[in-house]
Amino acid sequence: MRKFFFSLTIFVAIHLPAQNLKSGGVLKPEQAIMDIRHYTVALDVDPVQKSINGYAEIDFNLLKPTGNLLFDFWHGLTISQLWVNGKTNTYTHTNDDYIKISLAQELPVGKVKVKIAYAGKPAIAVRPPWTGGFQWEKDTIGNPWIAITCQGEGAKIYFPCKDHPSDEPNEGADLIITVPKGLVVAGPGLLQNVITKKDKSTYHWKTNYTISNYCIVFNIAKYKVTKRIYTTINGNNVPMEYYVLEQNLDKAEHLLDLYEQSCHIQEKYFGEYPWVKEAIRASETPHLGMEHQTNIAYGNKYRYEKLGGKDFDWLLHHEFGHEWWANKVTNRDWAHMWIQEGICSFGDAMATRELAGEEAYLKRMQQTARNIKNKFPVVRGDEVDSDSAYQGDIYGKGAFFMHTLRYIMGDDVFFPTIKKLATDPQYTYDNTVVTSDVEKLFSAAYGKSLEPIFHLFLYTTDKLEVYVKQTEENKYLIQLLNLDMSIPIDVQTDAGIQRLIIDKKGVSVTSKTAIQVDPKVYYLKKLIIE
């Protein structure tokens, strides 16, 4: 059976439309002069033919005059016509997944609208959500169940766009999706209307917020909708909705209970839910999950664990945490993806702390430290594409680094600082961030530069080297070997745990028993004992 499944997987992969797409990387000069303002995607989706047919509109501000435009779009879909500011224009759509537009007359600085009509069979997701595309599935009753994932590939896998994390549509997006009557489309933002004509229904979803292009997606199924109102930490009432397969409707209310539980935890540490003018939403999907803005994908199949005696859904909590870390606080370059994934994973640890207590949180972080691979630096340069940036340590090591900063700075400084990162306009919504922005914020709050420890833990694979030497019968010297700053470290002696400030010069400690350095594991470290 395993052999058959493996062979079938290879067969399917070979016969699917070829895709090896990456997002981001070096920004092309033709795209650097475009400031994307809005996307409209209007598609008729055919579950039988597994095809799409429609158009996309790209509204942008041109920052410099140009005679050439460049957009990203997967070559497996076919363009039928293209317009620039309402006039048809020639183009080339190449196998390297670019639409190249040469203009008869140079465009001046200002507003531009490009409309592109296209159709075809979109790329199939091979291993969603990690290798994305369309999923054309059936639910257990046999109804069509369709989902899109494209974080690594970018939205160019199904609509023309500028595929770079540094430029989100500041004025949001419209999705106008037509499906066979009886199916329901779930999208981002707010549902504007549903128009049914004969055997088809068109759903119009709209978000007015800035949004990453990989979050401009939709799900289709024979959904039922369970609703309630959530009151945020700032007292705003926000619709909370779950688009659930009709056969799982009996599970929906309890999932919303867990959604509320996660909302309270995330808001405590990171501030009010970011999209209060729209909704808190989740849609049941055939893949595990993804952080699609205002409508996270949920596919954990109601497999709850217990934390502090309460039901808890790690997948629901993690993907919802991305509403702050990825959707609100967004990395400008995939090289800094740890900001999204690592701090979001730290938010998962905060759920453990809230529901099961500080000791359970410490044990979780100790296990996180043991799981760190340290094969590559967390930040691997600048202008890095999604494939190069994506590795396990952006989650675990990123989260553990927040744990380290919490210890160094102390809770009274650390927690207000991380909340500021999640709430201050200079780091959120239209304003994207990189690692140096985070470092400068935390250093300013701490009162001295944290750059050396940011560099050690994020830009190298080195561990903190701590040298311990017994100098006399009851005396020990403790020194840092590879960090040019002083940091607090817990040292267990015969008198208990002492918090000592240690640097390269070293500190002498007296103890009648052998000492332990950092016994609760706040640092990823290498002990050198002589």
C-alpha positions as CSV (number, residue, x, y, z in Angstrom):
1,M,0.0,0.0,0.0
2,R,2.8,2.4,0.9
3,K,4.6,1.6,-2.3
4,F,1.5,2.1,-4.4
5,F,0.8,5.4,-2.7
6,F,4.4,6.6,-3.3
7,S,4.1,5.6,-7.0
8,L,0.8,7.3,-7.3
9,T,2.2,10.5,-5.7
10,I,5.1,10.5,-8.2
11,F,2.6,10.0,-11.1
12,V,0.4,12.8,-10.0
13,A,3.3,15.2,-9.5
14,I,4.7,14.4,-12.9
15,H,1.3,15.0,-14.6
16,L,0.4,18.2,-12.8
17,P,1.2,21.6,-14.4
18,A,4.8,22.3,-13.6
19,Q,5.5,24.8,-10.9
20,N,8.5,25.7,-8.9
21,L,7.5,29.2,-7.8
22,K,9.2,31.4,-5.3
23,S,8.1,34.6,-3.8
24,G,10.1,37.8,-3.2
25,G,13.9,37.9,-3.7
26,V,15.6,40.8,-5.5
27,L,13.0,43.4,-6.5
28,K,13.0,44.1,-10.2
29,P,13.6,47.8,-11.2
30,E,10.4,47.8,-13.3
31,Q,8.5,46.8,-10.2
32,A,10.3,49.0,-7.7
33,I,8.7,52.1,-9.3
34,M,5.2,50.7,-8.7
35,D,3.2,51.3,-5.5
36,I,0.4,48.8,-5.5
37,R,-2.9,50.3,-4.2
38,H,-5.6,47.7,-4.9
39,Y,-6.3,44.3,-6.5
40,T,-9.6,43.1,-7.9
41,V,-9.9,39.4,-8.8
42,A,-13.1,38.3,-10.6
43,L,-13.2,34.6,-11.5
44,D,-15.7,32.0,-12.5
45,V,-14.6,28.7,-10.8
46,D,-15.6,25.4,-12.4
47,P,-15.1,22.5,-9.9
48,V,-15.8,19.9,-12.7
49,Q,-13.3,21.1,-15.2
50,K,-11.0,22.3,-12.3
51,S,-10.6,25.6,-14.1
52,I,-10.9,29.4,-13.6
53,N,-11.9,32.1,-16.0
54,G,-12.1,35.9,-15.5
55,Y,-9.9,38.9,-14.9
56,A,-7.7,40.8,-12.5
57,E,-7.3,44.5,-12.1
58,I,-4.2,46.1,-10.6
59,D,-4.4,49.6,-9.4
60,F,-1.1,51.3,-8.6
61,N,0.8,54.6,-8.4
62,L,3.6,54.9,-10.8
63,L,6.5,56.6,-9.1
64,K,8.7,57.3,-12.2
65,P,7.8,57.7,-15.9
66,T,8.2,54.4,-17.7
67,G,7.7,52.7,-21.1
68,N,7.7,49.2,-19.6
69,L,5.6,47.4,-17.0
70,L,6.3,44.0,-15.4
71,F,4.0,41.7,-13.4
72,D,4.3,38.3,-12.0
73,F,2.0,35.6,-13.3
74,W,2.3,31.8,-13.6
75,H,2.8,30.7,-17.2
76,G,0.4,27.8,-16.9
77,L,-2.6,30.2,-17.2
78,T,-3.5,31.8,-20.5
79,I,-4.0,35.6,-21.0
80,S,-6.6,36.5,-23.6
81,Q,-6.5,40.3,-23.4
82,L,-4.8,43.1,-21.5
83,W,-5.6,46.7,-21.0
84,V,-3.6,49.7,-19.7
85,N,-5.8,52.5,-18.5
86,G,-8.7,51.2,-20.5
87,K,-6.8,50.7,-23.8
88,T,-5.8,47.3,-25.1
89,N,-2.1,46.7,-25.1
90,T,0.4,44.2,-26.4
91,Y,2.3,42.0,-24.0
92,T,4.4,38.9,-23.7
93,H,3.7,36.2,-21.1
94,T,6.9,34.1,-20.7
95,N,7.8,30.8,-19.2
96,D,9.7,32.6,-16.5
97,D,6.3,33.7,-15.1
98,Y,6.4,37.3,-16.1
99,I,4.0,39.5,-18.0
100,K,6.1,42.1,-19.9
101,I,4.3,45.1,-21.2
102,S,5.9,47.5,-23.7
103,L,4.0,50.8,-24.0
104,A,3.7,52.7,-27.3
105,Q,3.8,55.9,-25.2
106,E,5.6,56.4,-21.9
107,L,3.4,56.5,-18.8
108,P,3.8,59.6,-16.6
109,V,3.9,59.6,-12.8
110,G,0.5,58.9,-11.3
111,K,-2.4,56.5,-11.1
112,V,-2.4,53.5,-13.5
113,K,-4.9,50.6,-13.9
114,V,-4.0,47.4,-15.7
115,K,-6.7,44.8,-16.4
116,I,-5.8,41.3,-17.5
117,A,-8.3,38.7,-18.7
118,Y,-7.2,35.1,-18.4
119,A,-8.3,31.5,-18.0
120,G,-7.1,28.0,-17.6
121,K,-6.4,25.2,-15.1
122,P,-4.5,26.6,-12.1
123,A,-1.6,24.8,-10.6
124,I,-2.5,22.0,-8.2
125,A,-1.2,22.1,-4.6
126,V,1.2,19.2,-4.2
127,R,1.7,19.5,-0.5
128,P,-0.6,22.2,0.9
129,P,0.0,24.5,2.6
130,W,3.8,24.1,2.2
131,T,3.7,23.6,-1.6
132,G,0.7,25.6,-2.6
133,G,-1.8,26.0,-5.4
134,F,-5.4,24.9,-5.8
135,Q,-7.0,21.9,-4.0
136,W,-10.0,20.4,-5.8
137,E,-11.2,18.1,-3.0
138,K,-14.5,16.5,-2.0
139,D,-15.9,16.6,1.5
140,T,-17.2,13.4,3.1
141,I,-20.6,13.8,1.6
142,G,-19.1,14.3,-1.9
143,N,-19.6,18.0,-2.3
144,P,-16.8,20.1,-3.9
145,W,-14.3,21.5,-1.4
146,I,-11.8,23.9,-2.9
147,A,-9.0,25.8,-1.2
148,I,-6.0,27.9,-2.3
149,T,-2.6,28.2,-0.5
150,C,0.3,30.3,-2.0
151,Q,2.5,31.7,0.8
152,G,5.7,30.3,-0.7
153,E,4.6,30.7,-4.3
154,G,2.9,34.1,-4.1
155,A,-0.5,35.0,-5.5
156,K,1.0,35.0,-9.0
157,I,0.1,31.3,-9.0
158,Y,-3.5,32.3,-9.8
159,F,-3.7,36.1,-10.5
160,P,-1.3,38.7,-12.0
161,C,0.4,40.8,-9.3
162,K,3.6,42.4,-8.0
163,D,4.8,39.4,-6.0
164,H,7.0,40.9,-3.3
165,P,6.4,41.2,0.4
166,S,7.5,44.8,0.5
167,D,4.5,46.1,-1.4
168,E,0.9,45.3,-0.3
169,P,-2.2,46.9,-1.8
170,N,-2.7,49.7,0.7
171,E,-6.4,50.1,-0.3
172,G,-7.2,46.4,0.0
173,A,-8.7,44.0,-2.4
174,D,-12.0,42.8,-4.0
175,L,-12.7,39.1,-4.7
176,I,-15.7,38.5,-7.0
177,I,-16.0,34.7,-7.3
178,T,-18.7,32.8,-9.2
179,V,-19.5,29.2,-8.3
180,P,-22.2,26.6,-9.0
181,K,-25.4,27.4,-7.1
182,G,-25.4,25.7,-3.7
183,L,-21.7,26.2,-3.0
184,V,-20.5,29.0,-0.7
185,V,-17.4,31.2,-1.1
186,A,-15.5,32.4,2.0
187,G,-13.1,35.2,1.5
188,P,-11.3,38.1,3.3
189,G,-12.9,41.2,4.7
190,L,-16.6,41.6,4.6
191,L,-19.2,39.9,2.3
192,Q,-20.7,42.7,0.1
193,N,-23.4,40.7,-1.6
194,V,-24.4,37.3,-3.1
195,I,-26.1,37.4,-6.5
196,T,-27.7,34.1,-7.8
197,K,-28.7,33.8,-11.4
198,K,-30.0,30.5,-12.8
199,D,-27.4,27.8,-11.7
200,K,-24.6,30.1,-10.5
201,S,-24.0,32.3,-7.4
202,T,-21.5,35.2,-7.3
203,Y,-19.9,36.2,-4.0
204,H,-18.3,39.6,-3.6
205,W,-15.8,39.9,-0.7
206,K,-14.0,43.1,0.0
207,T,-11.3,44.2,2.4
208,N,-10.3,47.8,2.8
209,Y,-7.1,47.0,4.8
210,T,-3.7,46.5,3.4
211,I,-3.2,42.8,2.8
212,S,-0.4,40.4,1.7
213,N,-1.0,39.0,-1.7
214,Y,-0.8,35.4,-0.5
215,C,-3.8,36.2,1.8
216,I,-6.0,37.3,-1.2
217,V,-7.5,33.9,-1.5
218,F,-10.9,32.2,-1.1
219,N,-12.3,28.8,-0.1
220,I,-15.3,27.1,-1.6
221,A,-17.5,24.4,0.0
222,K,-21.0,23.6,1.0
223,Y,-20.5,25.7,4.1
224,K,-22.8,26.6,7.0
225,V,-21.9,29.7,9.0
226,T,-21.9,29.9,12.7
227,K,-21.7,33.4,14.1
228,R,-21.4,35.4,17.3
229,I,-20.1,38.8,18.4
230,Y,-16.7,39.2,20.1
231,T,-15.9,42.2,22.2
232,T,-12.3,43.2,21.9
233,I,-9.9,44.3,24.7
234,N,-10.7,47.9,23.7
235,G,-14.5,47.4,23.7
236,N,-15.1,47.1,20.0
237,N,-17.7,44.6,18.8
238,V,-16.5,42.4,16.0
239,P,-18.4,39.7,14.1
240,M,-16.8,36.2,14.8
241,E,-17.7,33.6,12.1
242,Y,-16.8,30.0,11.3
243,Y,-17.5,28.7,7.8
244,V,-17.9,25.0,8.6
245,L,-18.7,22.0,6.5
246,E,-22.4,21.2,7.0
247,Q,-21.6,17.7,8.4
248,N,-19.5,19.3,11.1
249,L,-22.0,22.0,12.2
250,D,-22.3,20.4,15.6
251,K,-18.7,21.2,16.3
252,A,-18.8,24.8,15.3
253,E,-19.9,26.4,18.6
254,H,-17.2,24.8,20.7
255,L,-14.6,25.8,18.1
256,L,-15.8,29.4,18.4
257,D,-15.4,29.0,22.2
258,L,-11.7,28.1,21.7
259,Y,-11.4,31.0,19.2
260,E,-12.6,33.4,21.8
261,Q,-10.1,31.9,24.3
262,S,-7.3,32.5,21.9
263,C,-8.5,36.0,21.1
264,H,-8.3,37.0,24.8
265,I,-4.7,35.6,25.1
266,Q,-3.4,37.2,21.9
267,E,-5.0,40.6,22.8
268,K,-3.5,40.5,26.3
269,Y,0.1,40.3,25.0
270,F,-0.1,41.9,21.5
271,G,-3.0,44.4,21.7
272,E,-6.4,44.7,20.1
273,Y,-7.4,42.4,17.2
274,P,-6.0,44.2,14.2
275,W,-9.1,44.1,11.8
276,V,-11.9,45.4,14.0
277,K,-13.7,47.1,11.1
278,E,-14.2,43.7,9.4
279,A,-14.3,40.3,11.1
280,I,-12.7,37.5,13.0
281,R,-13.2,34.5,10.7
282,A,-12.1,30.9,10.1
283,S,-12.9,28.5,7.3
284,E,-12.7,24.7,7.4
285,T,-10.2,23.6,4.8
286,P,-8.8,20.3,3.4
287,H,-5.3,21.4,4.3
288,L,-3.9,21.9,7.8
289,G,-4.1,25.7,8.0
290,M,-2.8,29.2,6.9
291,E,-3.0,32.7,8.3
292,H,-5.3,34.2,5.6
293,Q,-6.2,37.7,6.9
294,T,-9.6,38.0,8.6
295,N,-10.3,34.4,7.5
296,I,-7.8,31.9,8.7
297,A,-7.7,28.4,7.2
298,Y,-8.5,25.7,9.7
299,G,-7.9,22.0,9.0
300,N,-6.9,20.5,12.3
301,K,-10.0,18.3,12.4
302,Y,-11.0,19.4,15.9
303,R,-8.1,17.5,17.5
304,Y,-7.9,19.4,20.8
305,E,-5.3,19.0,23.5
306,K,-5.6,19.9,27.2
307,L,-3.8,22.9,28.7
308,G,-4.5,23.6,32.3
309,G,-7.5,21.3,32.1
310,K,-9.0,23.3,29.2
311,D,-9.5,22.3,25.6
312,F,-7.0,24.1,23.3
313,D,-6.4,24.0,19.6
314,W,-2.8,24.8,18.8
315,L,-3.4,25.2,15.0
316,L,-6.3,27.6,15.6
317,H,-4.3,29.7,18.0
318,H,-1.1,29.7,15.9
319,E,-2.8,30.8,12.6
320,F,-4.9,33.4,14.5
321,G,-1.7,34.7,16.0
322,H,-0.5,35.6,12.5
323,E,-3.2,38.2,12.4
324,W,-0.7,40.2,14.4
325,W,2.6,38.6,13.3
326,A,2.5,38.5,9.4
327,N,-0.7,40.3,8.6
328,K,-0.4,43.4,10.8
329,V,3.4,43.3,11.4
330,T,4.8,42.2,8.1
331,N,8.4,41.6,7.0
332,R,9.6,43.7,4.2
333,D,11.8,40.9,2.9
334,W,11.4,37.2,3.3
335,A,14.9,37.2,4.9
336,H,13.3,38.4,8.1
337,M,10.5,35.9,8.1
338,W,11.4,34.9,11.7
339,I,9.6,38.1,12.8
340,Q,6.3,36.6,11.6
341,E,6.9,33.0,12.4
342,G,9.1,33.2,15.5
343,I,7.1,35.9,17.4
344,C,3.9,34.2,16.4
345,S,5.3,30.9,17.9
346,F,6.2,32.8,21.0
347,G,2.6,33.7,21.2
348,D,1.8,30.0,21.2
349,A,4.0,29.7,24.2
350,M,2.1,32.5,25.9
351,A,-1.0,30.4,25.5
352,T,0.8,27.7,27.5
353,R,1.7,30.3,30.1
354,E,-1.8,31.6,30.4
355,L,-3.6,28.3,30.5
356,A,-1.1,26.0,32.2
357,G,1.2,28.3,34.2
358,E,4.8,29.6,34.2
359,E,6.4,26.2,34.9
360,A,4.7,24.6,31.9
361,Y,5.8,27.6,29.8
362,L,9.4,27.1,30.9
363,K,9.3,23.4,30.1
364,R,7.9,24.2,26.7
365,M,10.8,26.6,25.9
366,Q,13.3,24.0,27.2
367,Q,11.9,21.6,24.7
368,T,12.0,24.3,22.0
369,A,15.7,24.8,22.7
370,R,16.3,21.0,22.3
371,N,14.5,21.0,18.9
372,I,16.6,23.9,17.4
373,K,18.6,22.5,14.4
374,N,21.0,25.5,14.0
375,K,22.0,24.4,10.5
376,F,21.5,27.8,8.9
377,P,21.3,31.4,10.4
378,V,17.8,32.5,11.0
379,V,18.5,35.7,8.9
380,R,20.3,34.6,5.7
381,G,21.1,38.0,4.2
382,D,18.9,40.5,2.3
383,E,16.6,40.2,-0.7
384,V,16.0,36.5,0.0
385,D,13.3,34.6,-1.7
386,S,10.7,32.5,0.2
387,D,12.4,29.2,-0.4
388,S,15.7,30.3,1.0
389,A,14.1,32.0,4.0
390,Y,11.8,29.1,5.0
391,Q,13.3,26.7,7.5
392,G,12.3,25.3,10.8
393,D,14.4,27.5,13.0
394,I,12.5,30.6,12.0
395,Y,9.8,29.2,14.2
396,G,11.6,27.6,17.2
397,K,14.7,29.6,17.4
398,G,12.8,32.8,16.7
399,A,10.4,32.0,19.5
400,F,13.3,31.0,21.8
401,F,15.0,34.3,21.1
402,M,12.0,36.1,22.3
403,H,12.2,34.0,25.5
404,T,15.8,35.1,25.8
405,L,15.0,38.7,25.4
406,R,12.2,38.4,28.0
407,Y,14.7,37.1,30.5
408,I,17.4,39.7,29.7
409,M,15.0,42.7,29.8
410,G,12.6,41.5,32.5
411,D,8.8,41.3,32.1
412,D,8.2,45.0,33.1
413,V,10.2,46.1,30.0
414,F,9.8,43.2,27.6
415,F,6.1,42.8,27.5
416,P,5.3,46.5,26.8
417,T,8.0,46.5,24.1
418,I,6.6,43.5,22.2
419,K,3.2,45.0,22.5
420,K,4.5,48.3,21.1
421,L,6.0,46.4,18.1
422,A,2.5,45.0,17.5
423,T,0.6,48.3,17.9
424,D,2.8,51.2,17.0
425,P,1.9,52.6,13.5
426,Q,5.6,52.8,12.5
427,Y,5.8,48.9,12.6
428,T,2.3,48.0,11.4
429,Y,-0.2,47.9,8.6
430,D,1.3,49.9,5.7
431,N,4.8,50.0,7.3
432,T,6.8,46.8,6.9
433,V,9.7,45.9,9.1
434,V,13.1,44.1,9.1
435,T,15.3,42.7,11.9
436,S,17.1,46.0,12.5
437,D,13.8,47.7,13.2
438,V,13.0,45.2,15.9
439,E,16.5,45.4,17.4
440,K,16.4,49.2,17.6
441,L,13.0,49.1,19.3
442,F,14.1,46.6,22.0
443,S,17.5,48.2,22.5
444,A,15.8,51.6,23.1
445,A,13.4,50.1,25.6
446,Y,16.3,48.2,27.4
447,G,18.5,51.3,27.6
448,K,21.5,49.8,25.9
449,S,22.3,48.1,22.7
450,L,21.1,44.5,22.2
451,E,22.6,44.4,18.8
452,P,25.4,41.9,19.7
453,I,22.9,39.3,21.0
454,F,20.6,39.9,18.0
455,H,23.5,39.3,15.7
456,L,24.7,36.2,17.6
457,F,21.4,34.4,17.7
458,L,19.9,35.5,14.4
459,Y,22.7,36.1,12.0
460,T,25.0,33.2,13.0
461,T,24.6,29.5,14.0
462,D,26.9,30.1,17.0
463,K,25.6,29.4,20.5
464,L,26.4,31.6,23.5
465,E,29.8,30.3,24.7
466,V,30.0,30.4,28.5
467,Y,33.4,29.4,30.1
468,V,33.4,28.0,33.6
469,K,36.6,27.3,35.5
470,Q,37.1,26.2,39.1
471,T,39.8,28.5,40.5
472,E,39.8,27.4,44.1
473,E,38.1,24.7,46.1
474,N,34.9,26.7,46.5
475,K,35.4,29.4,43.8
476,Y,34.4,29.5,40.1
477,L,35.1,31.9,37.3
478,I,32.3,32.4,34.8
479,Q,33.0,34.3,31.5
480,L,31.4,34.9,28.1
481,L,33.7,34.1,25.2
482,N,31.8,35.2,22.1
483,L,29.5,38.1,23.1
484,D,30.7,41.7,23.4
485,M,28.1,42.8,26.0
486,S,27.2,42.0,29.6
487,I,24.1,40.0,30.2
488,P,22.3,38.5,33.2
489,I,22.7,34.8,33.7
490,D,21.2,32.6,36.5
491,V,23.8,30.6,38.4
492,Q,22.8,27.9,40.8
493,T,25.0,27.8,43.9
494,D,24.7,26.4,47.4
495,A,22.9,29.5,48.3
496,G,20.2,29.1,45.6
497,I,19.8,30.7,42.2
498,Q,21.6,34.1,41.7
499,R,21.0,36.4,38.8
500,L,24.6,37.6,37.9
501,I,25.7,40.2,35.3
502,I,28.4,38.4,33.2
503,D,30.6,39.6,30.4
504,K,34.0,38.7,28.8
505,K,35.9,39.8,31.9
506,G,34.1,37.3,34.0
507,V,32.6,37.0,37.5
508,S,33.8,35.0,40.4
509,V,31.3,32.9,42.3
510,T,31.6,31.1,45.7
511,S,29.8,27.9,46.3
512,K,30.4,24.7,48.3
513,T,28.6,22.7,45.7
514,A,29.1,22.5,42.0
515,I,27.5,25.4,40.2
516,Q,24.9,25.2,37.4
517,V,24.8,27.9,34.8
518,D,21.4,28.9,33.3
519,P,19.6,26.0,34.9
520,K,16.1,27.0,33.6
521,V,17.5,27.4,30.1
522,Y,17.0,31.0,29.0
523,Y,19.9,30.9,26.5
524,L,20.9,28.7,23.6
525,K,24.4,28.1,24.9
526,K,27.6,26.0,24.9
527,L,29.2,25.4,28.3
528,I,33.0,25.1,28.2
529,I,34.1,23.7,31.6
530,E,37.7,23.5,32.7
